[in-house]
Amino acid sequence: MLQSFFILCSGADKNLLSGCSEGEKTKYVGIGATVFFTAIMAFIASSYALYTVFDNPFIAMGFGIVWGLLIFNLDRFIVSTIRKRDRFSSEFLQASPRIILAIIIAIVISKPLEIKIFEKEINTVLLKEKNALSLNNKKEVANYFQSDLDKNKSDIDSLKSEIAKKEKEVNSLYETYITEAEGTKGTMKLGKGTCF
């Protein structure tokens, strides 16, 4: 049962293989198993990758099934159409879609697993970058307002000196008023003096 399923996965003709040796059947069972498990791995990897994006297992598995079936169908088609040729270059040309597909499948399978395996390290690096950006933002905000702060400090200092100057002037005038009222300076008469 499993042998016939893998032969179906390999794209070989069952009737033709029934008259062949066990070694030939085993070869096509291996090819079919490779095609089947490649599709399973593509399903798992794409489901995980889409789960990390959508956070919904049903959507992820739905797209994963479609991707797995697509890979299965393409891989089965490519494997079943490869024929033995006289020259290596023509065989290589015929196998090139399979090689390209293998590269795509390898990337699709490996990237989500790589991200999951190195998740702690990735999160650590992301946290460091986030902290660095936070510190840079704080420095930029501080630098942005530093010029306003310096300007305000200089304005405050000039206003304080002006207040001190006015206080001295008020104190001087008050002292003149008191001495006039006491009669010790100015008109030298006690009291407010005479109005002109």
GROMACS elastic network, one bead per residue, 0.5 to 0.9 nm:
[ bonds ]
;  ai    aj funct       b0    kb
    1     4     6  0.52664   500
    1     5     6  0.62826   500
    1     6     6  0.88118   500
    2     5     6  0.50168   500
    2     6     6  0.62572   500
    2     7     6  0.85899   500
    2    29     6  0.88689   500
    3     6     6  0.52663   500
    3     7     6  0.61921   500
    3     8     6  0.86304   500
    3    25     6  0.85245   500
    3    26     6  0.83744   500
    3    29     6  0.60563   500
    3    32     6  0.89630   500
    4     8     6  0.61442   500
    4     9     6  0.85970   500
    4    14     6  0.76944   500
    4    29     6  0.77749   500
    5     8     6  0.50164   500
    5     9     6  0.62427   500
    5    10     6  0.87514   500
    5    29     6  0.82667   500
    5    32     6  0.78959   500
    5    33     6  0.87391   500
    6    10     6  0.62029   500
    6    11     6  0.88016   500
    6    28     6  0.75144   500
    6    30     6  0.74210   500
    6    31     6  0.76452   500
    6    33     6  0.53795   500
    6    34     6  0.87073   500
    6    35     6  0.84945   500
    6    36     6  0.74540   500
    7    10     6  0.50553   500
    7    11     6  0.65976   500
    7    12     6  0.60485   500
    7    13     6  0.79343   500
    7    14     6  0.70598   500
    7    17     6  0.89220   500
    7    25     6  0.77292   500
    7    26     6  0.88594   500
    7    28     6  0.57279   500
    7    29     6  0.50471   500
    7    30     6  0.83180   500
    7    31     6  0.78584   500
    7    32     6  0.55055   500
    7    33     6  0.81774   500
    8    11     6  0.53489   500
    8    12     6  0.64445   500
    8    13     6  0.78403   500
    8    14     6  0.75417   500
    8    28     6  0.89947   500
    8    29     6  0.85472   500
    8    32     6  0.68993   500
    9    12     6  0.79202   500
    9    28     6  0.88346   500
    9    29     6  0.81918   500
    9    31     6  0.78782   500
    9    33     6  0.71088   500
    9    34     6  0.87717   500
    9    35     6  0.65393   500
    9    36     6  0.63933   500
    9    72     6  0.82719   500
    9    73     6  0.89937   500
    9    76     6  0.64315   500
   10    28     6  0.60440   500
   10    29     6  0.69819   500
   10    30     6  0.81557   500
   10    31     6  0.54706   500
   10    33     6  0.75404   500
   10    34     6  0.83538   500
   10    35     6  0.67465   500
   10    36     6  0.83939   500
   10    75     6  0.88792   500
   10    76     6  0.59035   500
   10    77     6  0.86040   500
   10    79     6  0.68647   500
   10    80     6  0.64977   500
   11    14     6  0.89191   500
   11    28     6  0.84971   500
   11    32     6  0.74586   500
   11    76     6  0.60026   500
   11    77     6  0.71601   500
   11    79     6  0.72843   500
   11    81     6  0.85233   500
   12    15     6  0.89711   500
   12    16     6  0.80899   500
   12    17     6  0.75770   500
   12    28     6  0.69988   500
   12    32     6  0.87282   500
   12    80     6  0.65237   500
   13    16     6  0.53205   500
   13    17     6  0.62397   500
   13    18     6  0.87516   500
   14    17     6  0.50585   500
   14    18     6  0.60917   500
   15    18     6  0.52257   500
   15    19     6  0.73235   500
   16    19     6  0.59936   500
   16    20     6  0.70964   500
   17    21     6  0.78501   500
   17    22     6  0.89525   500
   17    24     6  0.74850   500
   17    25     6  0.63133   500
   17    28     6  0.88784   500
   18    21     6  0.81204   500
   18    25     6  0.80985   500
   20    23     6  0.81970   500
   20    24     6  0.63464   500
   20    25     6  0.70058   500
   21    24     6  0.54644   500
   21    25     6  0.65649   500
   21    26     6  0.87925   500
   22    25     6  0.50095   500
   22    26     6  0.60186   500
   22    27     6  0.85414   500
   23    26     6  0.50435   500
   23    27     6  0.61972   500
   23    28     6  0.88455   500
   24    27     6  0.50661   500
   24    28     6  0.65082   500
   24    29     6  0.86632   500
   25    28     6  0.52754   500
   25    29     6  0.60975   500
   25    30     6  0.86183   500
   26    30     6  0.61067   500
   26    31     6  0.85883   500
   27    30     6  0.51934   500
   27    31     6  0.63384   500
   27    32     6  0.87077   500
   28    32     6  0.60008   500
   28    33     6  0.84144   500
   29    32     6  0.50502   500
   29    33     6  0.60255   500
   29    34     6  0.85279   500
   30    33     6  0.50481   500
   30    34     6  0.61139   500
   30    35     6  0.86287   500
   31    34     6  0.51172   500
   31    35     6  0.62819   500
   31    36     6  0.86418   500
   31    79     6  0.80023   500
   32    35     6  0.50775   500
   32    36     6  0.60583   500
   32    37     6  0.85512   500
   32    76     6  0.78836   500
   32    79     6  0.89895   500
   33    36     6  0.50079   500
   33    37     6  0.59690   500
   33    38     6  0.82955   500
   34    37     6  0.53134   500
   34    38     6  0.59401   500
   34    39     6  0.85771   500
   35    38     6  0.51837   500
   35    39     6  0.63495   500
   35    40     6  0.87871   500
   35    71     6  0.86237   500
   35    72     6  0.63203   500
   35    73     6  0.89287   500
   35    75     6  0.62100   500
   35    76     6  0.63366   500
   35    79     6  0.83456   500
   36    39     6  0.52222   500
   36    40     6  0.63228   500
   36    41     6  0.87658   500
   36    72     6  0.65369   500
   36    75     6  0.89716   500
   36    76     6  0.86234   500
   37    41     6  0.60408   500
   37    42     6  0.83800   500
   37    72     6  0.88417   500
   38    41     6  0.51435   500
   38    42     6  0.60881   500
   38    43     6  0.85728   500
   38    68     6  0.82955   500
   38    71     6  0.77457   500
   38    72     6  0.73045   500
   38    75     6  0.84723   500
   38   105     6  0.79298   500
   39    43     6  0.60964   500
   39    44     6  0.86557   500
   39    67     6  0.81770   500
   39    69     6  0.66731   500
   39    70     6  0.81217   500
   39    71     6  0.56195   500
   39    73     6  0.86626   500
   39    75     6  0.83321   500
   39   105     6  0.89289   500
   40    43     6  0.50278   500
   40    44     6  0.62504   500
   40    45     6  0.86066   500
   40    65     6  0.89134   500
   40    68     6  0.62596   500
   40    69     6  0.87842   500
   40    72     6  0.83777   500
   41    44     6  0.50765   500
   41    45     6  0.60084   500
   41    46     6  0.84095   500
   41    68     6  0.77706   500
   41   105     6  0.87562   500
   41   109     6  0.65537   500
   42    45     6  0.51857   500
   42    46     6  0.59236   500
   42    47     6  0.82708   500
   42    64     6  0.75673   500
   42    65     6  0.88893   500
   42    67     6  0.68994   500
   42    68     6  0.52827   500
   42    69     6  0.88931   500
   42    71     6  0.71228   500
   42    72     6  0.87607   500
   42   105     6  0.66332   500
   42   106     6  0.86282   500
   42   108     6  0.69354   500
   42   109     6  0.58177   500
   43    46     6  0.53622   500
   43    47     6  0.58990   500
   43    48     6  0.84816   500
   43    61     6  0.78875   500
   43    63     6  0.83683   500
   43    65     6  0.57440   500
   43    66     6  0.79517   500
   43    67     6  0.61458   500
   43    69     6  0.79583   500
   43    71     6  0.86821   500
   43   109     6  0.86842   500
   44    47     6  0.51775   500
   44    48     6  0.61208   500
   44    49     6  0.85354   500
   44    61     6  0.83765   500
   44    64     6  0.67887   500
   44    65     6  0.87264   500
   44    68     6  0.81384   500
   44   109     6  0.78790   500
   45    48     6  0.52086   500
   45    49     6  0.60606   500
   45    50     6  0.85552   500
   45    64     6  0.77544   500
   45   108     6  0.65603   500
   45   110     6  0.76010   500
   45   111     6  0.82352   500
   45   112     6  0.61791   500
   45   113     6  0.71657   500
   46    50     6  0.59802   500
   46    51     6  0.83141   500
   46    60     6  0.75830   500
   46    61     6  0.82669   500
   46    63     6  0.74649   500
   46    64     6  0.51396   500
   46    65     6  0.86185   500
   46    67     6  0.69918   500
   46    68     6  0.79980   500
   46   108     6  0.68433   500
   46   109     6  0.72163   500
   46   112     6  0.78343   500
   47    50     6  0.52178   500
   47    51     6  0.59334   500
   47    52     6  0.86527   500
   47    57     6  0.79072   500
   47    59     6  0.84424   500
   47    61     6  0.51489   500
   47    62     6  0.78682   500
   47    63     6  0.67494   500
   47    65     6  0.78677   500
   47    67     6  0.87026   500
   48    52     6  0.63015   500
   48    53     6  0.87716   500
   48    57     6  0.86632   500
   48    60     6  0.69941   500
   48    61     6  0.82691   500
   48    64     6  0.81703   500
   48   112     6  0.67729   500
   48   113     6  0.84306   500
   49    52     6  0.53474   500
   49    53     6  0.66511   500
   49    54     6  0.89669   500
   49    60     6  0.78284   500
   49    64     6  0.89430   500
   49   108     6  0.86129   500
   49   111     6  0.84167   500
   49   112     6  0.55073   500
   49   113     6  0.86560   500
   50    54     6  0.59796   500
   50    55     6  0.77365   500
   50    56     6  0.83811   500
   50    57     6  0.85172   500
   50    59     6  0.78161   500
   50    61     6  0.81770   500
   50    63     6  0.76535   500
   50    64     6  0.77998   500
   51    54     6  0.52385   500
   51    56     6  0.58529   500
   51    57     6  0.59145   500
   51    58     6  0.86544   500
   51    59     6  0.76555   500
   51    61     6  0.80173   500
   52    55     6  0.56505   500
   52    56     6  0.84390   500
   52    60     6  0.86047   500
   52   112     6  0.88957   500
   53    56     6  0.84672   500
   53    60     6  0.86064   500
   54    57     6  0.81013   500
   54    59     6  0.74364   500
   54    60     6  0.71765   500
   55    59     6  0.85461   500
   55    60     6  0.79833   500
   56    59     6  0.56559   500
   56    60     6  0.62484   500
   56    61     6  0.86824   500
   57    60     6  0.50245   500
   57    61     6  0.59246   500
   57    62     6  0.84108   500
   58    61     6  0.51670   500
   58    62     6  0.60116   500
   58    63     6  0.86170   500
   59    62     6  0.50789   500
   59    63     6  0.62416   500
   59    64     6  0.83439   500
   60    63     6  0.53664   500
   60    64     6  0.58871   500
   60    65     6  0.86043   500
   61    65     6  0.59919   500
   61    66     6  0.85448   500
   62    65     6  0.52825   500
   62    66     6  0.64564   500
   62    67     6  0.87206   500
   63    66     6  0.50750   500
   63    67     6  0.60933   500
   63    68     6  0.84873   500
   64    67     6  0.50556   500
   64    68     6  0.59367   500
   64    69     6  0.84739   500
   65    68     6  0.50249   500
   65    69     6  0.60350   500
   65    70     6  0.84144   500
   66    69     6  0.52410   500
   66    70     6  0.60819   500
   66    71     6  0.86456   500
   67    70     6  0.50215   500
   67    71     6  0.61505   500
   67    72     6  0.84690   500
   68    71     6  0.51768   500
   68    72     6  0.60081   500
   68    73     6  0.85565   500
   69    73     6  0.59891   500
   69    74     6  0.84778   500
   70    73     6  0.52165   500
   70    74     6  0.61288   500
   70    75     6  0.84153   500
   71    74     6  0.51908   500
   71    75     6  0.58327   500
   71    76     6  0.82729   500
   71   101     6  0.83628   500
   71   105     6  0.79096   500
   72    75     6  0.52435   500
   72    76     6  0.59158   500
   72    77     6  0.84355   500
   73    76     6  0.51740   500
   73    77     6  0.60499   500
   73    78     6  0.85847   500
   74    77     6  0.51286   500
   74    78     6  0.61311   500
   74    79     6  0.85390   500
   74    98     6  0.86824   500
   74   101     6  0.82744   500
   75    78     6  0.51799   500
   75    79     6  0.60312   500
   75    80     6  0.84427   500
   75    98     6  0.69707   500
   75   101     6  0.75958   500
   75   102     6  0.86424   500
   76    79     6  0.51854   500
   76    80     6  0.59567   500
   76    81     6  0.85221   500
   77    80     6  0.52318   500
   77    81     6  0.61642   500
   77    82     6  0.87859   500
   78    81     6  0.53277   500
   78    82     6  0.64030   500
   78    94     6  0.87933   500
   78    95     6  0.77610   500
   78    97     6  0.72227   500
   78    98     6  0.60896   500
   79    82     6  0.55340   500
   79    83     6  0.88528   500
   79    95     6  0.84089   500
   79    98     6  0.74541   500
   80    83     6  0.80850   500
   81    94     6  0.85585   500
   82    91     6  0.78899   500
   82    94     6  0.64248   500
   82    95     6  0.67229   500
   83    91     6  0.76380   500
   83    94     6  0.81080   500
   84    87     6  0.89108   500
   84    91     6  0.68652   500
   85    88     6  0.72364   500
   85    89     6  0.89548   500
   85    90     6  0.66459   500
   85    91     6  0.57752   500
   86    89     6  0.89777   500
   86    90     6  0.77940   500
   86    91     6  0.79794   500
   87    90     6  0.56053   500
   87    91     6  0.65296   500
   87    92     6  0.87574   500
   88    91     6  0.50434   500
   88    92     6  0.59636   500
   88    93     6  0.84738   500
   89    93     6  0.60349   500
   89    94     6  0.84813   500
   90    94     6  0.60669   500
   90    95     6  0.85341   500
   91    95     6  0.60867   500
   91    96     6  0.85218   500
   92    96     6  0.59147   500
   93    96     6  0.51497   500
   93    97     6  0.80156   500
   94    97     6  0.71213   500
   94    98     6  0.82774   500
   95    98     6  0.52660   500
   95    99     6  0.63401   500
   95   100     6  0.88156   500
   96   100     6  0.61224   500
   96   101     6  0.84362   500
   97   100     6  0.50718   500
   97   101     6  0.59902   500
   97   102     6  0.84211   500
   98   102     6  0.59467   500
   98   103     6  0.85884   500
   99   103     6  0.62607   500
   99   104     6  0.87051   500
  100   103     6  0.51308   500
  100   104     6  0.63219   500
  100   105     6  0.86231   500
  101   104     6  0.50506   500
  101   105     6  0.60247   500
  101   106     6  0.84108   500
  102   105     6  0.50457   500
  102   106     6  0.59304   500
  102   107     6  0.85588   500
  103   106     6  0.50294   500
  103   107     6  0.62399   500
  103   108     6  0.86202   500
  104   107     6  0.52140   500
  104   108     6  0.61573   500
  104   109     6  0.85456   500
  105   108     6  0.50216   500
  105   109     6  0.59359   500
  105   110     6  0.83005   500
  106   109     6  0.51768   500
  106   110     6  0.57817   500
  106   111     6  0.83074   500
  107   110     6  0.51883   500
  107   111     6  0.58114   500
  107   112     6  0.87785   500
  108   111     6  0.58948   500
  108   112     6  0.72051   500
  109   112     6  0.64828   500
  109   113     6  0.68299   500
  109   114     6  0.88810   500
  110   113     6  0.52280   500
  110   114     6  0.58003   500
  110   115     6  0.85037   500
  111   115     6  0.60952   500
  111   116     6  0.85909   500
  112   115     6  0.50630   500
  112   116     6  0.61888   500
  112   117     6  0.85814   500
  113   116     6  0.50463   500
  113   117     6  0.60007   500
  113   118     6  0.85093   500
  114   117     6  0.51186   500
  114   118     6  0.60837   500
  114   119     6  0.81457   500
  115   118     6  0.53279   500
  115   119     6  0.55629   500
  115   122     6  0.78076   500
  116   120     6  0.84089   500
  117   120     6  0.79467   500
  117   121     6  0.89028   500
  118   121     6  0.53698   500
  118   122     6  0.60601   500
  118   123     6  0.85747   500
  119   122     6  0.50686   500
  119   123     6  0.60298   500
  119   124     6  0.85323   500
  120   123     6  0.51174   500
  120   124     6  0.61349   500
  120   125     6  0.86972   500
  121   124     6  0.50202   500
  121   125     6  0.62561   500
  121   126     6  0.85631   500
  122   125     6  0.51872   500
  122   126     6  0.60972   500
  122   127     6  0.85397   500
  123   127     6  0.59922   500
  123   128     6  0.85523   500
  124   127     6  0.50913   500
  124   128     6  0.62292   500
  124   129     6  0.86650   500
  125   128     6  0.50780   500
  125   129     6  0.62001   500
  125   130     6  0.85333   500
  126   129     6  0.50794   500
  126   130     6  0.60281   500
  126   131     6  0.85664   500
  127   131     6  0.61053   500
  127   132     6  0.85130   500
  128   131     6  0.51181   500
  128   132     6  0.61138   500
  128   133     6  0.85843   500
  129   133     6  0.60823   500
  129   134     6  0.84751   500
  130   133     6  0.50978   500
  130   134     6  0.61018   500
  130   135     6  0.86824   500
  131   135     6  0.62013   500
  131   136     6  0.85652   500
  132   135     6  0.51619   500
  132   136     6  0.61572   500
  132   137     6  0.85749   500
  133   136     6  0.50048   500
  133   137     6  0.60566   500
  133   138     6  0.85827   500
  134   137     6  0.50907   500
  134   138     6  0.62421   500
  134   139     6  0.86689   500
  135   138     6  0.50647   500
  135   139     6  0.61865   500
  135   140     6  0.85669   500
  136   139     6  0.50541   500
  136   140     6  0.60603   500
  136   141     6  0.85501   500
  137   140     6  0.50105   500
  137   141     6  0.60763   500
  137   142     6  0.84650   500
  138   141     6  0.51338   500
  138   142     6  0.60659   500
  138   143     6  0.85191   500
  139   142     6  0.50031   500
  139   143     6  0.59952   500
  139   144     6  0.83741   500
  140   143     6  0.50412   500
  140   144     6  0.58948   500
  140   145     6  0.86119   500
  141   145     6  0.62820   500
  141   146     6  0.83954   500
  142   145     6  0.53809   500
  142   146     6  0.58277   500
  143   147     6  0.72043   500
  144   147     6  0.66764   500
  144   148     6  0.78159   500
  145   148     6  0.51695   500
  145   149     6  0.60507   500
  145   150     6  0.86276   500
  146   150     6  0.60563   500
  146   151     6  0.84951   500
  147   150     6  0.51098   500
  147   151     6  0.61181   500
  147   152     6  0.85124   500
  148   151     6  0.50547   500
  148   152     6  0.60051   500
  148   153     6  0.85014   500
  149   152     6  0.50819   500
  149   153     6  0.60959   500
  149   154     6  0.86445   500
  150   153     6  0.50719   500
  150   154     6  0.62409   500
  150   155     6  0.85930   500
  151   154     6  0.51967   500
  151   155     6  0.61616   500
  151   156     6  0.85769   500
  152   156     6  0.60176   500
  152   157     6  0.85187   500
  153   157     6  0.60881   500
  153   158     6  0.85925   500
  154   157     6  0.50248   500
  154   158     6  0.61585   500
  154   159     6  0.85358   500
  155   158     6  0.51614   500
  155   159     6  0.60915   500
  155   160     6  0.85212   500
  156   159     6  0.50626   500
  156   160     6  0.60317   500
  156   161     6  0.86069   500
  157   160     6  0.50515   500
  157   161     6  0.62208   500
  157   162     6  0.85650   500
  158   161     6  0.51494   500
  158   162     6  0.61246   500
  158   163     6  0.85809   500
  159   163     6  0.60540   500
  159   164     6  0.85320   500
  160   164     6  0.61112   500
  160   165     6  0.85377   500
  161   164     6  0.50007   500
  161   165     6  0.61006   500
  161   166     6  0.85821   500
  162   165     6  0.50017   500
  162   166     6  0.61484   500
  162   167     6  0.85160   500
  163   166     6  0.50520   500
  163   167     6  0.60090   500
  163   168     6  0.85703   500
  164   168     6  0.62252   500
  164   169     6  0.86071   500
  165   168     6  0.51671   500
  165   169     6  0.62573   500
  165   170     6  0.86638   500
  166   170     6  0.60183   500
  166   171     6  0.84453   500
  167   171     6  0.59819   500
  167   172     6  0.84138   500
  168   171     6  0.50227   500
  168   172     6  0.60047   500
  168   173     6  0.85429   500
  169   172     6  0.50630   500
  169   173     6  0.61690   500
  169   174     6  0.84920   500
  170   173     6  0.51225   500
  170   174     6  0.59779   500
  170   175     6  0.84704   500
  171   175     6  0.60087   500
  171   176     6  0.85424   500
  172   175     6  0.50674   500
  172   176     6  0.62446   500
  172   177     6  0.86323   500
  173   177     6  0.61371   500
  173   178     6  0.86452   500
  174   178     6  0.61598   500
  174   179     6  0.86209   500
  175   178     6  0.50836   500
  175   179     6  0.61564   500
  175   180     6  0.84902   500
  176   179     6  0.52204   500
  176   180     6  0.60741   500
  176   181     6  0.85221   500
  176   185     6  0.77986   500
  176   186     6  0.81267   500
  177   180     6  0.51382   500
  177   181     6  0.61142   500
  177   182     6  0.86124   500
  177   192     6  0.84710   500
  178   181     6  0.50015   500
  178   182     6  0.60964   500
  178   183     6  0.84688   500
  178   184     6  0.88682   500
  179   182     6  0.50016   500
  179   183     6  0.59563   500
  179   184     6  0.53209   500
  179   185     6  0.54933   500
  179   186     6  0.75828   500
  179   188     6  0.87012   500
  180   184     6  0.63236   500
  180   185     6  0.54391   500
  180   186     6  0.55929   500
  180   187     6  0.68718   500
  180   188     6  0.68955   500
  180   189     6  0.74131   500
  180   190     6  0.73336   500
  180   191     6  0.72485   500
  180   192     6  0.67759   500
  180   193     6  0.74046   500
  181   184     6  0.79216   500
  181   185     6  0.85980   500
  181   188     6  0.87461   500
  181   189     6  0.76607   500
  181   190     6  0.57360   500
  181   192     6  0.50679   500
  181   193     6  0.72788   500
  182   185     6  0.78834   500
  182   188     6  0.80352   500
  182   189     6  0.74609   500
  182   190     6  0.51917   500
  182   191     6  0.63057   500
  182   192     6  0.83591   500
  183   186     6  0.72470   500
  183   187     6  0.68660   500
  183   191     6  0.67422   500
  183   192     6  0.85516   500
  183   193     6  0.84612   500
  184   187     6  0.82380   500
  184   188     6  0.54209   500
  184   189     6  0.75792   500
  184   190     6  0.79322   500
  185   188     6  0.51835   500
  185   189     6  0.82319   500
  186   189     6  0.80621   500
  187   190     6  0.85479   500
  187   193     6  0.68610   500
  187   194     6  0.87185   500
  188   193     6  0.84980   500
  189   192     6  0.80118   500
  189   193     6  0.63083   500
  189   194     6  0.89775   500
  190   193     6  0.70393   500
  191   194     6  0.87677   500
  192   195     6  0.87915   500
